[in-house]
Amino acid sequence: MAVAQVETRMDGPSPGIRGADGRNGDEVNGGLKIGQLARQVGVTAKAIRFYEAKRVLPRPTRGANGYRLYGQDAVETLTFVKQAAGLGLTLAEIREIIAIRQGGGPPCRHVRRLLQDKARELDAKLRDLIEMRRLIRRSLGLESRQPGRAAVCPHIEAASRGGRDAPPLSDRKA
């Protein structure tokens, strides 16, 4: 290999210079830098480092300059992580799905169960929120009928006097 080629590979071309195939020099010579990966997927570099620390993303290779270098697999995995998090999956659940896939198995049955559980959790939260909204509206309506009878504020106390039969939201079953 010529000396000029070694120096180019070690230092990399100037930012913005593209090769004949349209990719920039970092993509040609070993992968994307963390900022490039972040922009491509739509996350922050800090998020990528966090995902690496939590073992959701594998540790990247390092260039001679110490920079993290990511391949297409990192783009695909990070895109999946972003989509899965958008559906409410936790990092532990996402890590588990990725591990199943990396183990050679299809994770779809597992993912389906997780999403069904998430849907049930959201249904329960939605019921609680609707009930809370009902109580708030009731409280706002009761205050005008009982002026001056509160120790602190009728917005809260009137609702609790009127709703003794209802269990607190935290005690309800999903």
VOLONU-344526 format. One record per residue (C-alpha): residue number from 1; x, y negated, z. Coordinates in Angstrom, 3 decimals, padded with zeros to 6 digits. Layout:
tigu num NUM | u X | v Y | w Z
...
END
This chain:
tigu num 1 | u 000.000 | v 000.000 | w 000.000
tigu num 2 | u 001.353 | v -003.427 | w -000.877
tigu num 3 | u 002.333 | v -005.819 | w 001.881
tigu num 4 | u -000.238 | v -008.380 | w 000.691
tigu num 5 | u -003.001 | v -005.807 | w 001.046
tigu num 6 | u -001.924 | v -004.936 | w 004.587
tigu num 7 | u -001.854 | v -008.608 | w 005.583
tigu num 8 | u -005.309 | v -009.168 | w 004.090
tigu num 9 | u -006.696 | v -006.166 | w 005.913
tigu num 10 | u -005.134 | v -007.231 | w 009.223
tigu num 11 | u -006.118 | v -010.892 | w 009.009
tigu num 12 | u -009.201 | v -010.548 | w 006.837
tigu num 13 | u -010.169 | v -013.025 | w 004.170
tigu num 14 | u -011.395 | v -016.493 | w 004.965
tigu num 15 | u -015.013 | v -016.740 | w 006.094
tigu num 16 | u -017.458 | v -017.092 | w 003.248
tigu num 17 | u -015.220 | v -015.388 | w 000.683
tigu num 18 | u -017.012 | v -012.519 | w -000.964
tigu num 19 | u -015.630 | v -009.534 | w -002.744
tigu num 20 | u -016.579 | v -008.353 | w -006.211
tigu num 21 | u -019.453 | v -006.328 | w -004.747
tigu num 22 | u -020.982 | v -009.408 | w -003.066
tigu num 23 | u -020.132 | v -008.395 | w 000.494
tigu num 24 | u -017.958 | v -010.602 | w 002.646
tigu num 25 | u -014.490 | v -009.514 | w 003.623
tigu num 26 | u -015.449 | v -008.229 | w 007.052
tigu num 27 | u -017.973 | v -005.838 | w 005.579
tigu num 28 | u -015.420 | v -004.612 | w 003.049
tigu num 29 | u -012.635 | v -004.146 | w 005.605
tigu num 30 | u -014.277 | v -002.214 | w 008.392
tigu num 31 | u -017.646 | v -003.582 | w 009.335
tigu num 32 | u -019.615 | v -006.507 | w 010.578
tigu num 33 | u -018.462 | v -008.692 | w 013.437
tigu num 34 | u -020.860 | v -009.050 | w 016.345
tigu num 35 | u -022.179 | v -012.439 | w 015.223
tigu num 36 | u -022.857 | v -011.156 | w 011.731
tigu num 37 | u -024.696 | v -008.125 | w 013.079
tigu num 38 | u -026.704 | v -010.347 | w 015.414
tigu num 39 | u -027.775 | v -012.660 | w 012.586
tigu num 40 | u -028.613 | v -009.780 | w 010.267
tigu num 41 | u -030.890 | v -008.071 | w 012.792
tigu num 42 | u -032.215 | v -011.204 | w 014.484
tigu num 43 | u -030.844 | v -010.809 | w 018.005
tigu num 44 | u -028.082 | v -012.540 | w 019.941
tigu num 45 | u -024.519 | v -011.352 | w 020.343
tigu num 46 | u -025.179 | v -011.352 | w 024.085
tigu num 47 | u -028.069 | v -008.905 | w 023.543
tigu num 48 | u -025.807 | v -006.604 | w 021.540
tigu num 49 | u -023.181 | v -006.579 | w 024.314
tigu num 50 | u -025.976 | v -005.913 | w 026.832
tigu num 51 | u -027.263 | v -002.952 | w 024.771
tigu num 52 | u -023.735 | v -001.582 | w 024.601
tigu num 53 | u -023.296 | v -001.929 | w 028.364
tigu num 54 | u -026.608 | v -000.107 | w 028.927
tigu num 55 | u -025.494 | v 002.649 | w 026.502
tigu num 56 | u -028.367 | v 001.985 | w 024.105
tigu num 57 | u -025.863 | v 001.202 | w 021.352
tigu num 58 | u -022.616 | v 003.135 | w 021.036
tigu num 59 | u -019.405 | v 001.254 | w 021.608
tigu num 60 | u -018.159 | v -000.146 | w 018.315
tigu num 61 | u -014.769 | v 000.327 | w 016.769
tigu num 62 | u -012.314 | v -002.510 | w 017.241
tigu num 63 | u -010.330 | v -004.246 | w 014.555
tigu num 64 | u -006.616 | v -004.881 | w 014.915
tigu num 65 | u -007.557 | v -008.321 | w 016.237
tigu num 66 | u -009.751 | v -006.753 | w 018.965
tigu num 67 | u -013.041 | v -007.844 | w 017.411
tigu num 68 | u -015.957 | v -005.469 | w 017.547
tigu num 69 | u -016.742 | v -004.006 | w 014.129
tigu num 70 | u -020.114 | v -002.487 | w 013.301
tigu num 71 | u -021.218 | v -000.298 | w 010.412
tigu num 72 | u -024.582 | v 000.226 | w 008.771
tigu num 73 | u -025.552 | v 002.731 | w 011.485
tigu num 74 | u -025.355 | v -000.077 | w 014.054
tigu num 75 | u -027.630 | v -002.236 | w 011.896
tigu num 76 | u -030.186 | v 000.581 | w 011.704
tigu num 77 | u -029.963 | v 001.482 | w 015.387
tigu num 78 | u -030.187 | v -002.125 | w 016.530
tigu num 79 | u -033.171 | v -002.720 | w 014.243
tigu num 80 | u -034.850 | v 000.322 | w 015.815
tigu num 81 | u -034.041 | v -000.944 | w 019.326
tigu num 82 | u -035.579 | v -004.328 | w 018.535
tigu num 83 | u -038.739 | v -002.733 | w 017.105
tigu num 84 | u -039.087 | v -000.266 | w 019.999
tigu num 85 | u -038.624 | v -003.017 | w 022.592
tigu num 86 | u -041.282 | v -005.005 | w 020.751
tigu num 87 | u -043.687 | v -002.131 | w 021.420
tigu num 88 | u -042.946 | v -002.330 | w 025.131
tigu num 89 | u -040.569 | v 000.607 | w 025.445
tigu num 90 | u -037.941 | v 000.274 | w 028.156
tigu num 91 | u -034.236 | v 000.532 | w 027.460
tigu num 92 | u -034.158 | v 003.892 | w 029.235
tigu num 93 | u -036.948 | v 005.170 | w 026.971
tigu num 94 | u -035.208 | v 003.795 | w 023.877
tigu num 95 | u -031.910 | v 005.378 | w 024.926
tigu num 96 | u -033.704 | v 008.701 | w 025.382
tigu num 97 | u -035.276 | v 008.502 | w 021.910
tigu num 98 | u -031.918 | v 007.710 | w 020.333
tigu num 99 | u -030.302 | v 010.611 | w 022.217
tigu num 100 | u -032.950 | v 013.024 | w 020.919
tigu num 101 | u -032.305 | v 011.805 | w 017.371
tigu num 102 | u -028.535 | v 012.000 | w 017.742
tigu num 103 | u -028.950 | v 015.527 | w 019.089
tigu num 104 | u -030.446 | v 016.487 | w 015.752
tigu num 105 | u -034.061 | v 016.702 | w 016.845
tigu num 106 | u -037.006 | v 014.685 | w 015.630
tigu num 107 | u -038.083 | v 012.338 | w 018.452
tigu num 108 | u -041.530 | v 011.617 | w 017.017
tigu num 109 | u -043.544 | v 013.840 | w 019.379
tigu num 110 | u -041.772 | v 012.258 | w 022.349
tigu num 111 | u -042.312 | v 008.760 | w 020.927
tigu num 112 | u -046.005 | v 009.476 | w 020.401
tigu num 113 | u -046.406 | v 010.456 | w 024.083
tigu num 114 | u -044.539 | v 007.338 | w 025.199
tigu num 115 | u -046.718 | v 005.098 | w 023.054
tigu num 116 | u -049.899 | v 006.786 | w 024.282
tigu num 117 | u -048.755 | v 006.138 | w 027.856
tigu num 118 | u -048.002 | v 002.503 | w 026.996
tigu num 119 | u -051.478 | v 002.113 | w 025.473
tigu num 120 | u -053.082 | v 003.475 | w 028.674
tigu num 121 | u -050.972 | v 001.128 | w 030.810
tigu num 122 | u -052.000 | v -001.831 | w 028.663
tigu num 123 | u -055.657 | v -000.830 | w 028.872
tigu num 124 | u -055.431 | v -000.817 | w 032.684
tigu num 125 | u -053.616 | v -004.173 | w 032.734
tigu num 126 | u -056.189 | v -005.624 | w 030.383
tigu num 127 | u -059.035 | v -004.474 | w 032.652
tigu num 128 | u -057.256 | v -006.049 | w 035.628
tigu num 129 | u -056.712 | v -009.306 | w 033.750
tigu num 130 | u -060.357 | v -009.485 | w 032.689
tigu num 131 | u -061.424 | v -008.894 | w 036.291
tigu num 132 | u -058.993 | v -011.539 | w 037.514
tigu num 133 | u -060.374 | v -014.020 | w 034.975
tigu num 134 | u -063.901 | v -013.215 | w 036.190
tigu num 135 | u -062.867 | v -013.866 | w 039.793
tigu num 136 | u -061.189 | v -017.147 | w 038.849
tigu num 137 | u -064.259 | v -018.351 | w 037.000
tigu num 138 | u -066.433 | v -017.295 | w 039.903
tigu num 139 | u -064.183 | v -019.180 | w 042.304
tigu num 140 | u -064.417 | v -022.311 | w 040.219
tigu num 141 | u -068.208 | v -022.042 | w 040.231
tigu num 142 | u -068.544 | v -021.369 | w 043.972
tigu num 143 | u -066.484 | v -024.336 | w 045.121
tigu num 144 | u -069.121 | v -026.858 | w 044.065
tigu num 145 | u -071.775 | v -025.046 | w 046.143
tigu num 146 | u -069.713 | v -024.960 | w 049.352
tigu num 147 | u -067.849 | v -028.284 | w 049.684
tigu num 148 | u -065.675 | v -028.808 | w 052.733
tigu num 149 | u -066.038 | v -025.256 | w 054.136
tigu num 150 | u -062.528 | v -024.099 | w 053.338
tigu num 151 | u -059.524 | v -024.005 | w 055.629
tigu num 152 | u -057.183 | v -024.814 | w 052.756
tigu num 153 | u -058.838 | v -024.705 | w 049.321
tigu num 154 | u -062.285 | v -023.516 | w 048.244
tigu num 155 | u -060.983 | v -022.406 | w 044.850
tigu num 156 | u -059.408 | v -019.412 | w 046.573
tigu num 157 | u -061.358 | v -018.977 | w 049.769
tigu num 158 | u -064.810 | v -019.103 | w 048.167
tigu num 159 | u -063.846 | v -016.329 | w 045.781
tigu num 160 | u -062.619 | v -014.088 | w 048.585
tigu num 161 | u -065.780 | v -014.641 | w 050.649
tigu num 162 | u -067.946 | v -013.864 | w 047.644
tigu num 163 | u -065.981 | v -010.825 | w 046.491
tigu num 164 | u -065.527 | v -008.748 | w 049.658
tigu num 165 | u -066.867 | v -005.628 | w 047.999
tigu num 166 | u -064.265 | v -005.567 | w 045.242
tigu num 167 | u -060.944 | v -003.932 | w 046.075
tigu num 168 | u -057.782 | v -005.966 | w 045.431
tigu num 169 | u -056.465 | v -005.546 | w 041.891
tigu num 170 | u -053.307 | v -003.834 | w 043.148
tigu num 171 | u -055.399 | v -001.101 | w 044.861
tigu num 172 | u -057.347 | v -000.136 | w 041.762
tigu num 173 | u -056.559 | v 002.997 | w 039.805
tigu num 174 | u -055.498 | v 002.736 | w 036.164
END
